[in-house]
Amino acid sequence: MTQVTVLMGARRRRDWSDEERLEILREAFSPGACVTHVARRHDVSRGLIYLWRRTALRHVQEAFVPAVIEDDLGSVAGMSVAVEPEAAIVLELTDGRRMRISATAPPALAVAALKAMR
């Protein structure tokens, strides 16, 4: 059975809300999902799903701001000693990098770091 969508009026394109786009992206790129099947189910072209993903990734990358924290707790007589406190939270990223948040970190710093990772 074939389904046809007829768009009436001056507008020739459908508009998806950000929530709808996000839901389609989650479904399309969840483990074991097939983008083609998700695209057919939502009557969206595969290329548009990939375009939405690139746009979303670009926004996430633009929102990330690296943080640099310096303190003089590790300096002894002019020599720098690397003292790494035990981490309470360790986030392992897909590219092999790690983010460690120590148990002594101020809560505001931990919240800011975790928000930056979103």
trRosetta pair geometry for C-beta under 8 A, 3 or more apart (Angstrom, degrees):
i j d omega theta_ij theta_ji phi_ij phi_ji
3 43 7.3 -94 101 -90 126 126
5 14 7.7 -15 146 -58 146 132
5 43 6.2 100 -27 172 141 152
7 11 6.8 -97 171 103 118 77
7 12 5.9 113 104 -147 140 39
7 13 7.5 53 -155 -40 168 7
7 14 6.8 -128 -95 -61 129 78
11 15 7.8 -46 179 -23 144 104
16 20 4.3 -126 -172 89 95 125
16 21 5.0 117 119 -56 125 85
16 24 7.5 -31 -170 0 154 138
16 44 7.9 11 -54 -97 146 130
17 20 4.7 98 52 5 77 101
17 21 7.1 -141 94 -3 41 86
18 21 5.7 -54 -148 38 34 112
18 22 6.2 34 154 -20 67 107
19 22 5.7 -54 -146 37 30 112
19 23 6.3 31 155 -19 64 106
20 23 5.8 -54 -147 36 30 111
20 24 6.4 29 155 -17 64 106
21 24 5.8 -58 -149 38 30 109
21 25 6.2 29 153 -18 66 108
21 52 5.3 -154 -167 -152 113 140
21 56 8.0 177 137 -62 117 123
22 25 5.6 -54 -146 38 31 112
22 26 6.3 34 154 -21 65 104
22 56 7.9 128 -100 -109 75 144
23 26 5.7 -50 -147 34 31 112
23 27 6.4 27 155 -15 63 107
24 27 5.8 -58 -148 40 30 109
24 28 6.0 27 156 -20 66 112
24 38 6.6 133 -165 160 76 116
24 42 5.4 -8 -115 -44 117 177
24 44 6.5 35 -160 22 152 160
24 49 6.5 -121 140 -116 114 100
24 52 7.4 46 86 82 115 163
25 28 5.8 -56 -138 39 28 109
25 29 6.1 -10 174 13 66 113
25 49 6.9 162 -94 -161 66 85
25 52 5.9 -130 -73 117 114 120
25 53 5.9 151 -133 -84 113 81
25 56 6.6 43 -130 -2 168 162
26 29 7.0 -80 -141 52 18 83
26 30 6.1 38 160 -54 62 102
27 30 6.0 -39 -144 -1 25 117
27 33 6.2 160 159 -135 55 155
27 38 5.1 155 117 -131 105 129
28 33 5.8 178 -166 128 22 136
28 35 4.8 51 -167 -116 105 72
28 38 4.2 -151 -91 77 78 160
28 39 7.3 58 -108 -48 122 74
28 49 5.3 173 -120 -172 173 138
28 53 7.9 -110 89 -61 130 122
29 33 6.6 -87 -52 63 4 129
29 35 7.5 24 -69 -83 64 96
29 53 6.9 110 -46 -108 142 132
30 33 4.6 81 60 -19 78 129
33 37 7.4 -136 -175 62 72 111
33 38 6.1 31 174 -43 117 125
34 37 4.2 69 79 9 106 108
34 38 6.8 174 86 -9 55 84
35 38 5.7 -58 -147 40 33 110
35 39 6.0 37 154 -24 68 107
35 46 5.5 86 133 -138 110 99
35 49 5.8 177 -164 97 108 149
35 50 7.5 41 -169 -57 152 88
36 39 5.7 -54 -146 34 28 113
36 40 6.5 26 156 -17 63 105
36 46 5.9 -20 -94 -83 61 127
37 40 5.8 -54 -150 36 32 110
37 41 6.3 33 153 -22 65 108
38 41 5.6 -55 -146 36 31 114
38 42 6.3 5 162 3 66 111
38 49 7.1 100 97 -110 114 157
39 42 6.5 -73 -145 51 24 92
39 43 8.0 74 163 -105 56 2
39 44 5.0 -108 -146 79 71 76
39 45 6.2 5 -166 177 127 13
39 46 4.7 -70 -60 -73 165 64
39 48 7.8 130 -130 53 110 93
39 49 5.7 -107 -85 -21 101 136
40 43 7.3 22 -170 -76 31 42
44 48 5.3 -113 175 75 97 128
44 49 6.0 104 120 -53 123 93
45 48 4.6 96 64 0 87 103
45 49 7.4 -150 97 -5 50 82
46 49 5.6 -54 -157 32 38 113
46 50 6.5 32 150 -13 69 105
47 50 5.7 -56 -149 40 35 109
47 51 6.2 39 150 -22 67 105
48 51 5.4 -50 -145 35 35 115
48 52 6.4 39 153 -21 65 101
49 52 5.7 -51 -151 34 31 112
49 53 6.6 32 150 -20 63 104
50 53 5.5 -50 -148 34 36 114
50 54 6.5 37 154 -19 66 102
51 54 5.9 -52 -148 36 32 110
51 55 6.3 31 154 -17 64 108
52 55 5.7 -57 -148 39 30 112
52 56 6.2 29 155 -19 66 108
53 56 5.8 -56 -146 38 30 110
53 57 6.2 28 157 -17 65 107
54 57 5.8 -57 -146 39 29 109
54 58 6.3 33 154 -23 64 106
55 58 5.7 -53 -148 33 30 113
55 59 6.6 29 154 -17 63 104
56 59 5.8 -54 -151 35 33 110
56 60 6.5 32 152 -19 65 105
57 60 5.6 -53 -147 36 34 112
57 61 6.3 32 155 -17 67 107
58 61 5.9 -57 -147 39 30 109
58 62 6.3 28 155 -18 64 108
59 62 5.8 -56 -145 38 30 110
59 63 6.3 29 156 -21 64 109
60 63 5.8 -59 -149 35 30 111
60 64 6.8 35 153 -30 63 101
60 118 7.8 -127 -137 117 101 58
61 64 5.9 -47 -152 19 35 113
63 116 7.9 -171 131 -144 87 60
64 116 6.0 90 -134 -180 68 88
65 116 6.5 -98 49 -133 71 121
67 112 7.3 100 -78 124 153 115
67 113 6.7 -91 26 -96 150 84
67 116 6.9 -156 -23 -18 113 172
69 109 7.5 46 -91 -147 148 134
71 74 7.4 95 92 2 83 86
72 75 5.1 -43 -167 20 78 118
73 83 7.0 -92 118 58 100 128
74 80 5.9 43 118 -164 105 71
74 81 5.1 -146 -179 71 85 66
74 82 6.2 25 -163 -104 146 25
74 83 4.9 -168 -109 19 97 95
75 78 7.1 14 -178 -104 103 9
75 79 7.1 157 -155 78 64 35
75 80 5.5 -36 -100 -101 75 61
75 81 7.2 157 -103 19 21 77
76 79 5.7 -27 71 64 75 87
76 81 5.4 14 11 -5 112 124
84 100 7.8 27 -172 104 111 156
85 102 3.9 52 89 -137 122 142
85 103 7.0 -127 147 35 121 77
85 104 5.7 -80 -177 23 167 117
86 102 6.7 105 75 -139 41 88
86 103 6.5 3 86 3 88 112
87 90 4.9 79 122 -63 145 92
87 100 4.0 -88 -104 -162 137 103
87 101 6.4 90 -155 59 89 38
87 102 5.6 -82 -106 -92 49 54
87 103 7.6 139 -174 -26 19 74
88 101 6.1 -56 58 100 88 82
88 102 6.2 80 0 177 89 25
88 103 3.9 113 -52 -76 120 74
88 105 7.7 -131 28 23 118 104
89 99 8.0 -15 117 109 95 86
89 100 7.2 155 87 -156 59 43
89 101 4.2 5 57 50 106 108
89 110 7.3 103 27 -147 140 114
90 98 6.0 -15 -169 -169 93 113
90 99 7.3 156 -157 79 44 50
90 100 5.3 -7 -107 -105 77 76
90 101 7.8 -154 -70 25 38 67
91 98 6.7 151 79 -159 53 58
91 99 4.3 -4 55 55 106 101
91 100 7.9 -154 25 -68 68 35
91 101 8.0 45 -7 -7 98 100
91 117 6.5 -21 143 -136 170 160
92 96 7.9 -27 -172 -145 88 24
92 97 7.9 163 -155 89 49 41
92 98 5.4 -23 -103 -104 63 84
93 96 7.0 -31 79 42 83 23
93 97 4.6 2 44 63 124 85
93 98 7.0 -155 9 -81 83 31
93 99 7.1 71 -34 -11 105 97
99 113 6.7 168 175 170 130 119
99 117 6.7 -126 28 -84 168 133
101 105 5.2 -83 -173 23 82 155
101 109 7.8 166 -141 114 104 94
101 110 5.0 87 -166 -119 141 94
101 113 6.1 169 -87 79 118 151
101 114 7.8 -20 -52 -52 154 93
102 105 4.9 127 61 -31 75 94
105 109 5.0 -115 175 82 102 122
105 110 5.1 118 109 -56 124 96
106 109 4.6 90 64 4 86 105
106 110 7.2 -159 92 -5 45 86
107 110 5.6 -57 -148 38 36 111
107 111 6.2 36 156 -19 69 106
108 111 5.8 -53 -146 37 30 111
108 112 6.3 31 155 -19 64 108
109 112 5.7 -55 -145 38 30 111
109 113 6.3 30 155 -19 65 107
110 113 5.8 -55 -147 37 29 111
110 114 6.3 24 157 -15 65 108
111 114 6.0 -59 -146 40 29 106
111 115 6.2 29 156 -19 65 108
112 115 5.8 -54 -144 37 29 111
112 116 6.4 32 155 -22 62 106
113 116 5.7 -54 -150 33 30 112
113 117 6.8 30 151 -21 62 105
114 117 5.6 -53 -153 31 36 114
114 118 7.4 54 148 -38 61 89
115 118 5.8 -33 -163 1 41 116
